[in-house]
Amino acid sequence: MSTTPRKKLPIGIQNLREIRTENHYYVDKTALALKLTQEGKHYFLSRPRRFGKSLFLDTLKELFEGHEALFQGLAVHPHWDWSVKYPVLRFSFGSGKFTDSQGLTNALDTQLSHLEQQFGITARFEHVGGRFADLILQLQQQTQQPVVILIDEYDKPILDALDYPEVAKANRDFLRGFYSTIKDYDAYIKFSFLTGVSKFSKVSLFSGLNNLKDITLNPHYATICGYTDADIDTVFAPELEDLDREEIRHWYNGYNWLGEGVYNPYDVLNLFDQREFKNYWFETGTPSFLVNLLFKRQVTSLSLDQTFTSNQVLSSFDIEDIATEALLFQTGYLTIKQAERIAQQDYFHLGFPNLEVRQSLNESLLAVLVKDKSKQAINSAQLYHLLLKNDFEGLKGIFHAFYASIPNNWYNSNNIQDYEGFYASVFYSYFAALGLDVLVEDASNLGRLDMALKFNQQVYLFEFKVVNSKPRGKSKALQQLQDRHYADKYRHLNQPIYLIGVEFSKKDRNIVGFAVEQA
């Protein structure tokens, strides 16, 4: 039990001043802020939403403005020259309607007006690009200090308009011109930092800003946003009482940017507040665009946790060509599990970061199929109870009923009934949405098992086959499970092992074989 007194939880608070003056918990990131200022000038960072980007940007703002009292006792304090105060221009695209042609211009016009008013500068140009440039110039002349530029959610005007491609392209082109001002006026700038969710390629958005240093996958800055294990155990020690420490790790840890892994701050703070394990982060933004894209591209839930890609794919994002892996990684639904270098190129194995994301994303994928959330909830509850009883006939029945309920027009528009990945992914998503321990394509020396489920001190091994007609005689899927001795890998657990061969008919679009045998 911690003897440290409890503090306020900074849920949704993105400004350092409030956190430091009103007795909130604060995880000190100022050593990394100092490192940035000492080692470079123009930076870019991509992190998922609600990961602490805005708070870090505000920390930089307070630091450059020289508000020393806020940094007493923090890592940066003895190393900073508090006698110098720099003018800071901070922009944020966190709010605003960017789906119409004037939304972006209006948002920037408002922010520029506020900054001009704040510094007592009269606008001499009408165009926002000209006003931005003039603001930099006049501020440097007025203060005799170079200007600091901080831009939060730099990509939101583009991401918000992805369903309106022409507006998205117009917003991208507009921002390209706006951001190029940073390069053009480099002589008057002390430091710049841009953050967002996605990383648009330099060609599409930063063609004029080729001196921008991307620290997204820099191991030295892996913990710049998010909480580490040490942060949880020290800063938040008073909050850990009566909470299972391993469960906190299982639910919310696991995000990795080639350095130490981190927890999602939003999840951790809400857990400490409500004292209950829930999908806090996921529920703040249902990724309907993402889920629809996965179905459109015939990406099955089975394959998500086994994604392999290159650094080149992962580090780019273009309106005309959004790579599925890049989208999933940058938005926080997949993370780096392992990195390897092959022939001068970096490659990454991606997977779900934690239980919250795996469970929630699979639930969202199922919702697209079921189209009835009440029915989905009933199915999930039934599935759990049938598993508890080892009612295999009931399991066959519930999955048969589920496939039968998928409307014909869904198949017609997706044309994916011919491959077993689709059918198998339905099984996987149901188990994963329940938060169960599911493993796909588990390799042994004799091949790859389609799916393994560990539940209730028992092991269930699945093999899936798509067939043209109802099988006669012994199940081929079950035979494969036996021939390849998949059960041997699990015998050390000393738990009952069940082999389950499932066969689907292309014609019936349903289960036509469901054979079970204890190994």
Phi, psi and omega in degrees: 000133183282140177265353179289134179294148180285150177241180176285148177270123185279057182289122177074004181267123186244012177238133186298321184302313181296318181296316185280333184262347184241029171060048173261158171297142176220126175269117189288111177253012188287338176296323178287325176298316179297316180302317178302312184292334182275336190249358181188187186230315183241123186231154174226138178224129174251129174212155179298168180295154178056042181247005177099013180296316184294322178294320179295321178296320179293326176298317177298320180299310181296325180295309182291332178282352172077032180276079190302321185303329182288343187250008177301129178084356180264162187303325185283337194308310182286353186251004186251143177273099185282354181281344181257131178237127183257145173287135183241127174254112181247127177243146176219135177252024182296328178237159182128153180259111188250016182266357174243166191294336183260354186302314182292315179300317180296319181297317180289322178301316179298313183292320178296321179298317179295319180292319178299319179293317181301319183262003178066040182248133179270129180293132180251358180227156179268322183289138185298325178298316178294320180294320178299312180298316182292325178297316178300313183296311183293323180295319180296319180292322183290319186259345185061026176229145176294156188267147174255131181241123180237126182234117183259137179054050184303334187260355187300323177299336178272312182299319181296336185256014184300332177282354178235076190309320182293320178293318179301316180294320179296318178296319179298313182295322179296313181294325179303316178293319181296314182289334180294340176301327181299321179287317183299329183249030183307324182296339183256006186246133177275319190195143173221147182215122180244134177233154176190183178275314186257164177242095176288144183296153180300328181296317187278330186232328185245032182300332179269355186238058186282000177262013181282126181265117182272117181254013182305313182250030176271115184305330180294337182245019183300330184255019183297331173232146181098167180252140176271171175303318180297321178299316181298317186283339182252294183302317185257018181309320181296342184268352189278347183302133178070010175247138180286113185299320181291327178292322177300316180297313183298321183280318195235349180275179169112356177283135186219129175238051176071014175225216178292140179289156180225161174265155172285120183300322183298318178297311185299314182296320179289326176298314181295330179284312186264346177058035182214137180281117181216172179271066187297311184293313184299322185289347181279352179195096180289122186277065184298320178301316182294313181298316179296323179295320180299318178291319180300323182267006178058039175270118183273155179297333178301323187277342187299318184282001182231038185278137178235131184205173181256164177299325181297317179291317186291333188260018178221157186202114181230146182303318184283342186211084181266108178291133182304315182297319180296318180297314181294321181290312185292331179273354173096009181271341170230155178220169182283122177263327182201143178241144174214151181254124181232118176048057176067014179233142178270133178237153184227139168266123181251152176200176177296137181291324187199181183298318182305310184291316181299314181294311186291317182294321178294326176295320179293322178295319178296322182299328178293324180283313188287322182061014182211098187294328178295315180295321179299318180295318179296315179303314182297316179296317179298316181302315181299314182291325177294322177296318179303325182267357187054041179273087185289328177295321177294321178299315178300317182297318183291321178289326177298315179296324180294310180298324180294335183275352179285121185296148181303321183294340176294316178295317183299322183276344183248333175052046182240013183288351185274350182239142189293339179303324180294309183295316181296325183294333177294315175302309184301313184297322178295315180292317181294323180294338175275356180079020182280163183276093184245138179233132180249150178047053180284119187276141170227181182288352181249000179147195181242122176285135182299310184203138175237138178234125174253123185202135173055043179061029179221160181237133179240122181249124185248141169231134184244140177223141171258127184236161180277330181216169181299129184292144175248141181079205186290143179297127178292326179294316179294321179300320180295321178300320181286313184299326183266005174050042182298332183295334186302325183295340185251359186294333181297342180287343183055044178235154176302137180240129179244129175265128182232112178261121183243128180239136183245144178261129175300320185289310182281342184055042182203176178288128175240353177214133181213087186256133183234139178210140178276131183274000000 
